[in-house]
Amino acid sequence: MVPGCSVLGIVARRPRVALHEKTGWYARQMTNVTARGAVAQQDVTRPDTAILAPFAAAVALALLLGLQPVMTDLYLPALPLLARELAAPMSAVQLTMSALILAFGLFQLVWGPVADRFGRRPVLLGSLVLLVLASIGTCLSSQIGWLIAWRAAQGAAMAAAIVCARAMVRDLYEPHQGARVMSLGLSGLAVMAIGSPLLGGVLATGLGWRSALVAVACYAAIVLVYVWRVLPETLARRNPRALHAPTLAANTAQVLAHPGFRAWALLISATYGGLFTLLSASSFVYIEVLGLTPAQYGLAMASGSLSYLFGTFTCRRWLLRVGLIGAVRRGALFSLLGGLGMLACALLPALTTVPLVLAAQWLFAFGHGIHQPCGQTGAVGPFPQMAGLAAALAGCMLALTAFGVGLWLGWAMDGTLAPMAFGIAFWGAATATVAWTLVPRHGVPAKLA
C-alpha cells in the first residue's frame, strides 16, 4: 500500500505498478527464486493475485466482519418471541446462540489452514454459498432442534469468512498498520451492530421472529455477491504443505508456543466473553426484567454498538499516540469500569434502572472497541506465512470461551439482572488483568514466521 496516500486515515504502501486497466486492481509484485538462488521480480496482473485498492479492502473487511453482529445482534430481539412460539426452554434457546458460536470456533481450525493452502477467495466463495443455504434453513425451521442445527451450520460457514478477513489484513499490512486497518473494518462492523438490533426489533415486533432470520439470509447473499464481483485473491504465495498433517501440527505448536500470541488471544477471548454474556442475556434482561419492548431493546443494543464504534475511532487515535500496547492498557480501564458498574446495578436495587445498566454497557462496549482491533492483529502479527492458522487458533479460543459462557447462562439465568452482571464483571476484570500484565510483557509484535 502507499506512503503518502491516505484513505480514511490509513497510510498504505506504494504499489510498484499501476492499476490494471481492466480489473482496477493493483498488480502484485511476485518474487521468484531462480535456480542459482537469485531473486527475480515478476509483475502478475491476474485477478487471483491482485491487491485491492485501500477503500475496496476496507469495504470488504467491514462486510465480512459484519457477518458476526448480523448473525447475532439482528437475531437477539426475536429470542423471547421464538421461545414462546416454539415452546422451547431457556437452555434450548441459549443453544441457538451457543451452537453457532461453538461451530464458528471449531471450524476456524479447519478453514484457516485451507485458506493458507488454496487461497482466500475460493474459501470465501464456497463458505458464503453454504452460509446462504444455512440461513434459508433457519427461516424454514419449525422445531427448536432444527433451528439449533441450522444455526450451527451458519457458524461453520461464517468461520471461513471471518478467518479469511483477518488473514487478508496480514496479507496486506504489517502489524501496527494492520491494527489501524482492522480498526477501520471494525468501525464498519460497529455500524452493522448499530443497525442490526434496531432492524431485528422492528421486524420481530411487526412481522414475527422469522422475519429477522430472513433479513440475515439477505445480508449473507449481499456479501456473497460483493465477494464474487469485487474481491480478488490477497494471498501472494499459497502454502502447498498447509494441510500436511506433520506440518500442520508443527505450525500449530509454533503458534501456540509463542507468548505474544497467547497474550493477545487471551485478551480478545476475555473481552469477547463479556460481550457474549451481554449478547446472550440482554434480551431477557431488558425485555422481561426491565420491561422494554423488542423495538426499545433494539434501540438499547444499538446505543451500545454506537459506544463500540466510538471505541474503534478512539483506538486509531491512540495507536498513533501511544502504540498498540498503550491503547490496550487505556482501554482496559473502560472494560473494568463497565463490569463493576453492571455489578453495582445488580447488587443495589436502587441502581437497577435502564439508564444505569445502559451506562455500564456503554463503558464495556467502548473498551471492547479498543481491544478487538489491537488483539486480532497482535495475535497474527508474528506469523505472516501462517496468518490463516494463527487467526483460526485465536478465533477458536474466543469462540470456545463464548460457548462456555452460553452454557453457563443457560443454567444461571434466573429472571434477574444478576447472572448477566456477574458475568460481565468477571470478564471485565479478566480483560484488565491481561491488558495490564501479559500484553505489556509479551505483546510487542515480532515477525517469527
Buried (B, 14 or more C-beta within 10 A) or exposed (E): BBEEBEBEEBBBBEBEEEBBEEEBBBBBBBEEEEEEEEEEEEEEBBBBBBBBBBEBBBBBBBBBBBBBBBBBBBBBBBBBBBBEBBEBEBBBBBBBBBBBBBBBBBBBBBBBBBBBBBBBBBBBBBBBBBBBBBBBBBBEBEEBEBBBBBBBBBBBBBBBBBBBBBBBBBBBBBBBBBBBBBBBBBBBBBBBBBBBBBBBBBBBBEEBBBBBBBBBBEBBBEBBEBBEEBBBBBBBEEBEBBBBEEBBEEBBEBBEEBEBBBBBBBBBBBBBBBBBBBBBBBBBBBBEBBEBBBBBBBBBBBBBBBBBBBBBBBBBEBBEEEBBBBBBBBBBBBBBBBBBBBBBBBBEEEBBEBEBBBBBBBBBBBBBBBBBBBBBBBBBBBBBBBBBBBBBBBBBBBBBBBBBBBBBBBEBBEEBBBBBBBBBBBBBBBBBBBBBEBBBEBBBBEEBB
